C-alpha cells in the first residue's frame, strides 16, 4: 500500500512507462536473485552435507532425498492451482504460504543441522567412533 501511494506521486514526475520498465526490471532481477540464492543453498547444499557426513545411514540419506524430491513436486504442482483464478485465486498471496514454510525450514536448519565447516565432521565422526556421543546427540556437539 505504501508503494501504491508512492506511485501516485511518482507517476506525474517520472511517467508511467519508465515506472513500468523499472518495475519489470527490478521484478526480474529479484526473481533471478531469489533463484540464485536457492541454487546457492537449498538446491545443492543438502547433497554436500550428505557427502560430508559419512556416518549418516543410507536409509536416512534416501529418506532425506525423497522428502526433497516430493517437496519440490508438491510446490511445483500446487503453485498453479493456488494462483489461478479458477481455483484458489490467491495470486501473490500464495507467497505467504510458501514464505511461512520457508521460515519453518529456517528453524529446522538452525536447530537440527550441524555446521560441518573446517573439518568439524571429522571430530563428530571421531566422537561417535569412540562412543562418546550417540546418533541422537549430534546437535548438542555441533
C-alpha positions, 0 to 999 in steps of 0.5 A: 500500500505504501508503494501504491501511494508512492506511485501516485506521486511518482507517476506525474514526475517520472511517467508511467512507462519508465515506472513500468520498465523499472518495475519489470526490471527490478521484478526480474532481477529479484526473481533471478536473485531469489533463484540464485540464492536457492541454487546457492543453498537449498538446491545443492547444499543438502547433497554436500552435507550428505557427502560430508557426513559419512556416518549418516545411514543410507536409509536416512540419506534416501529418506532425506532425498525423497522428502526433497524430491516430493517437496519440490513436486508438491510446490511445483504442482500446487503453485498453479492451482493456488494462483489461478483464478479458477481455483484458489485465486490467491495470486501473490498471496500464495507467497505467504504460504510458501514464505511461512514454510520457508521460515519453518525450514529456517528453524529446522536448519538452525536447530537440527543441522550441524555446521560441518565447516573446517573439518568439524565432521571429522571430530563428530565422526571421531566422537561417535567412533569412540562412543562418546556421543550417540546418533541422537546427540549430534546437535548438542556437539555441533 
